[in-house]
């Protein structure tokens, strides 16, 4: 078995779908969350450190709750993760809320900033996944939010290395179901395998 020193250290920094949130019932069970499934599926080939926060945005524009500003809190989180080889950024969805008025270009700019903040670690982005624009997502995720998401997908090459998820089963309008977490873990595992990571 590989020692912890030999294993890749992968830091996953994201929002509620990293944390395992759900509008329906309680938090997704620890063993069902995709970050923990990924750890099991990699079978000791990598050490996974996950840092998820519900409502976290990619940028630094959330004045009412500054602790949700992803860039502002990233440096400390990365330092705590220690000696990271790969950073997976799973952000951008909350930035699509209508209250923030963000454009696709602004969100992409905020996301690319993590490459400068990662201290030489490889950065991989999980693109904002599909969500419902109905009542089950709340009033902030609208058809306009989806249009901006589509624009991000159309300009995804600007991010460099990215993972585009297939349609993911949801427990509500925006959070992954247990089945969805399983599919995300498998997709990310395959993407890392393809990169020989």
N, C-alpha and C positions, 0 to 999 in steps of 0.2 A: 504493500500500500504506500502511496506517495505521502511524504511528510507534509505538514501544514506549510513549511517553508517553500516546498517545491510547487505547491498548488497555486494556481492563479487566484488573485483576490479580486472579486467582482463586486462593485458597489452599485446598488440599484437605488436611485434617488427619484422619488415620484410623489404621486398624489394619493387619493383615497383608494384607487385600485391597486396600489402597492400595499397600503395599510390594511386593506380588506374590508372596506366599508360597504354598507348596504342601507338603502332607505327602508327595506323590508326586513323586519326582524333584527337579530343581533349581528355583530361582526362575523364575517366569514371565519369558519373554524381555522385555527392555526395551521393544521396539516393540509388544509384545502387551498390556502393562499398560494398564488402562482410562484411567489418567490421561494417559498418553502418546498413546493413541488419541484421547482427547478433544482434546488439543492440536492434533493433525493435523486432526480433523474441524471444529474451530472456524476453521481456515484463517487464522490470524493475527488473529482478532478478539479474542483474549484471551491473556494471558500466564498460564500455569498453573505454580503452585509446589506441589509435592506433598511431604507429610511423613507417611510411613506407618511404623508400627512394629508388629511382630508382638507380640501380647499386650496392646497398649495398651487401657486401659479409659477410660471417659468420666469417671469420678470420681477421687477421691484416696484410695482405701481399700486399695490394694495395698502393704502394709507390707514384704513380702519383697523386692519389686522396685519401689521408688518411682519409678524412671525410666519405668515403664510407666503411671504415673498421668497421665491426659490433661490434667486441669485444671492440675496442677502444672507441666507443661512447656509449656503452650500459650502463655503470655505471651512467653517467649523465642523460641519458634518463630515466632510472629506478627511479632515485632519483626524477626527475621532475614528474613522474607518481604518486609517493607517495603511501605508504601503500598498495602495491600490494599483492594480494593473489595468483594469477595465472599468469604465464608468458607463452605466446604462441610465440614460435620462428618460424617464417616463412622465413627461410633463407636457403642458400645452392645452389640455382639455378645459381646465378651469378658466384659462385665458379667453376662451370663446364665449364666456357668459356675456350677455348683452350689457350688463351694468358697467363693464370695463371698457367697452368701445374700442377694443383692440383690432388692428388690421392683421391680415395674414403676414404682411411684411414685418410688422413690429414683433409678432410672435416668433417668426423665424429668426429675427435678429437676436431676440432674447435667448433663444435656444442655442444659437451658434456661440454665444458668449461663454457657454460652459466649456468649450474647447480650450479657451484661454485660462479658465479657472481650474482645469483638471490636473495641472502640474505634470504634464507629459503623459498621463494615462490615456489609453485609447478611449474615445467617447463614441458610444452607439446610442442612437435615439430610437425610442419606440414612438412611432407617429400616433397622434391622437386617434383613438379608435372610434368607430361609428357609434352613435347614440340615438336615442329617440328624441324627436322634437315635440312630443306630446306632453300631457300633464304629468306623466310618470317620471319625467326628468326635472320637473320644476319649471318655473316661468323664465328662467335665465337662458335656457338652452332652446333656441328657436331655429326656424328655417334659415335665418340669417347666420346663426352660429354654424350651422351645417355648411352653408355656402362658403364661409371663411375656412372651415376645415378642409373643404374640397380644394380651395385655393392653396392651402398649405401642402396638400398631397401633390398638387400639380407642380409645385416648386420644391419638392422634397430633396432634389439633388443638391440644393444649396446647403443642406445640413451635412453632407458628406456621407457617413456610414449610418444607416437606418434600418429599422425593422418595420415593415408594414404588416399589421395583423390582418387576418381574415375576419369575417364577421364573427363576433364573439357573443355567445349567449349571455343575456343580462338578467339580473335579479329584479331590477327596476328599469328605469329608462337610461341609466348611465353606468351603473356598477356591474361588474362581472358576477355572474352566478358561479356556483362551485364548478359546474361543467365548463364555464367560461374560463375560470382560473386554470383548469386542467389544460385547456387548449392553448392558452397564452404560454404556460410553462413549456409545453411541447414545441410551440413555434419558436420561442426564444432559444430553447436548447438546440433545435435544428439550425437556427441562424448562427449560433456560436460554433457549432460543429463545422458548418460550411466555412467559417473563418479560421478553422483550426485553432480555436481558443479553448 
